[in-house]
């Protein structure tokens, strides 16, 4: 499949290379035990470049998922703005520009891998021939072309998550949003899927925002790691990951990788 990449433009019509712009973003939730509110995020400022792989890393309660949901138009800001290619998240969501992968792949048990990948295209009313072609291309992309006939109960957790990624990419979204997609998997499977995800990203050339609490995972995958600290959630640091690409698991054994892991770990505040 040809992943066409049109240059995004800001509201002024000038391409500045920024895919997602977050300005002075704060999100508050009502406190269930009082009439007060709880600050989930406060004063978030972040620019994400086109085609960049960004990880949001931090401990539980720092607002990683809240920030991802706000980008995806699943959570409204309390203050500040989020723009995606100069448009609102709502506009981008309605135009099917987001592909979302959650911690659980949320596959339909009664559908095969092929039919799970096909489902969003069915809902969009795309022609049958286009759906059939795209399903095969997406399953091939995630190395599951020969497993399209299998049902979820016949697949490992890693295979199910790859089906979820294929489904998210099937509508050719501009941006892939991933919320701890590998956290429930064992370390061996997780490492293998980390490497496979980078291979998929290098081919599909999407902008990726990836939520994780695993520091080593964030360093291995990312161009930059955004470190969030809690109480309330805020950006403590943005760490540039200058490891060469393509990356393979052997890079985890290098002094440079260890130094970056330490730098990210030491960037947390108030934990």
Buried (B, 14 or more C-beta within 10 A) or exposed (E): BEEEEEEBEBEEEEBBEBBBBBBEBBBBEEEEEEEEEBBBBBBBEBBBBBBBBBBBBBEEBBBBBBBBBBBBBBBEBBBBEBBBBBBEBEBBBEEBBBBBBBBBBEBEEEBBBBBBBBBBBEEEEBEEEEBEEBBBBBBBBBBBBEBBEBBBEEBEBBBBBBBBBBBBBBBBBBBBBBBBBBBEBEEEBBBBBBBBBBBBBEEBEBBBBBBBBBBBBBBBBBBBBBBBBBBBBBBBBBBEBEBEEEBEEEBBEEEEBEEBBEBBBEBBEEE
